[in-house]
């Protein structure tokens, strides 16, 4: 949000005022509307925009700060944190619409197998080596957040190998749409292992320049991750 952006008045849903402010701002941050480094309006301005008391805004900002979503510094105001903790994003996603995991999985299943198919016909040696490096690191990584970063890098690399700038841009754009589902599946060690194994199969198909195998490997990989995430959520 820019310094001049404003928020619509808060719609009350029966909870405490500061909790509803937290929910509103947290959703904007996790959705990428409020980006890392963005400055929030002052307490007084937020209170006027949301039509709430300054004390409620102050309490909400303290909660967001303790969750690692914002940083408050004397003289520079309140800004969105440069790095949102994985635990915070995961907790928020668990409380959101339960259909979000299904929507993210369905979207990826429709789009990404075709991206893998096309990439298998166009990928070059340097791109294969780059994907291999990602797969190699993911075999040893123990941190869920780094695992998600590697997952995003792998799928972005496959999309880039299509030589289609629209598909590559779509892959970048949809990271924010699918991030919460990815975070959820990478929290458990089993999910990180499943991701690594799926990427390794896709890489083998790409090395073989086999479009059918690449498409099938991507589809199986996405189905496995979706099943795991749904199981963990249940």
ZITA-V188741 format. One record per backbone hydrogen bond with DSSP energy under -1.0 kcal/mol. NH is the residue of the N-H (numbers start at 1). CO is the residue of the C=O. E is the energy in kcal/mol with one decimal. If there is no record, write none. Layout:
BEGIN
{{NH & CO & E} {NH & CO & E}}
END
This chain:
BEGIN
{{5 & 2 & -1.2} {10 & 50 & -1.7} {20 & 16 & -1.8} {21 & 17 & -2.0} {22 & 18 & -2.3} {23 & 19 & -2.3} {24 & 20 & -2.0} {25 & 21 & -2.6} {26 & 22 & -3.0} {27 & 23 & -2.0} {28 & 24 & -1.8} {29 & 25 & -2.2} {30 & 26 & -2.7} {31 & 27 & -1.7} {32 & 29 & -1.1} {33 & 28 & -1.5} {34 & 28 & -2.1} {37 & 80 & -2.4} {38 & 35 & -2.6} {40 & 78 & -3.3} {46 & 42 & -3.0} {47 & 43 & -2.4} {48 & 44 & -2.1} {49 & 45 & -2.6} {50 & 46 & -2.8} {51 & 47 & -1.1} {52 & 47 & -2.0} {57 & 53 & -1.7} {58 & 54 & -2.9} {59 & 55 & -2.2} {60 & 56 & -2.2} {61 & 57 & -2.6} {62 & 58 & -1.9} {63 & 59 & -2.0} {64 & 60 & -2.4} {65 & 61 & -2.3} {66 & 62 & -2.3} {67 & 63 & -1.5} {68 & 65 & -1.4} {69 & 64 & -2.4} {71 & 79 & -3.0} {73 & 77 & -2.2} {76 & 73 & -1.6} {77 & 73 & -1.2} {79 & 71 & -2.6} {80 & 38 & -2.4} {81 & 69 & -2.6} {89 & 85 & -2.0} {90 & 86 & -2.5} {91 & 87 & -2.4} {92 & 88 & -2.2} {93 & 89 & -2.3} {94 & 90 & -2.2} {100 & 97 & -2.2} {103 & 99 & -2.6} {104 & 100 & -2.5} {105 & 101 & -2.3} {106 & 102 & -2.6} {107 & 103 & -2.4} {108 & 104 & -2.2} {109 & 105 & -2.3} {110 & 106 & -1.9} {111 & 107 & -1.9} {112 & 108 & -2.3} {115 & 111 & -1.4} {116 & 112 & -2.5} {117 & 113 & -2.1} {118 & 114 & -2.2} {119 & 115 & -2.6} {120 & 116 & -1.9} {121 & 118 & -1.2} {122 & 119 & -1.3} {123 & 119 & -2.6} {128 & 124 & -2.2} {129 & 125 & -2.4} {130 & 126 & -2.0} {131 & 127 & -2.3} {132 & 128 & -2.4} {133 & 129 & -2.0} {134 & 130 & -1.6} {135 & 131 & -2.5} {136 & 132 & -2.5} {137 & 133 & -2.2} {138 & 134 & -2.2} {140 & 137 & -1.6} {141 & 137 & -1.4} {147 & 143 & -2.1} {148 & 144 & -2.0} {149 & 145 & -1.9} {150 & 146 & -2.3} {151 & 147 & -2.2} {152 & 148 & -2.6} {153 & 149 & -2.3} {154 & 150 & -2.5} {155 & 151 & -2.2} {156 & 152 & -2.4} {157 & 153 & -2.1} {158 & 154 & -2.0} {159 & 155 & -2.1} {160 & 156 & -2.5} {161 & 157 & -1.6} {162 & 159 & -1.4} {163 & 160 & -1.7} {168 & 164 & -2.3} {169 & 165 & -2.3} {170 & 166 & -2.3} {171 & 167 & -2.2} {172 & 168 & -1.8} {173 & 169 & -2.8} {174 & 170 & -2.3} {175 & 172 & -1.0} {178 & 174 & -1.8} {179 & 175 & -1.0} {182 & 178 & -2.1} {183 & 179 & -3.0} {184 & 180 & -2.2} {185 & 181 & -1.9} {186 & 182 & -1.5} {192 & 188 & -1.8} {193 & 189 & -2.4} {194 & 190 & -2.3} {195 & 191 & -2.2} {196 & 192 & -2.2} {197 & 193 & -2.6} {198 & 194 & -2.2} {199 & 195 & -2.4} {200 & 196 & -2.2} {201 & 197 & -1.8} {202 & 198 & -2.1} {203 & 199 & -2.7} {204 & 200 & -2.0} {205 & 201 & -1.9} {206 & 202 & -2.2} {207 & 203 & -2.7} {208 & 204 & -1.7} {209 & 206 & -1.4} {210 & 205 & -2.2} {214 & 210 & -2.5} {215 & 211 & -2.6} {216 & 212 & -2.4} {217 & 213 & -2.7} {218 & 214 & -2.2} {219 & 215 & -2.2} {220 & 216 & -2.6} {221 & 217 & -2.3} {222 & 218 & -2.5} {223 & 219 & -2.2} {224 & 220 & -2.5} {225 & 221 & -2.2} {226 & 222 & -2.4} {227 & 223 & -2.4} {228 & 224 & -2.2} {229 & 225 & -2.6} {230 & 226 & -2.3} {231 & 227 & -2.2} {232 & 228 & -2.7} {233 & 229 & -2.2} {234 & 230 & -2.3}}
END
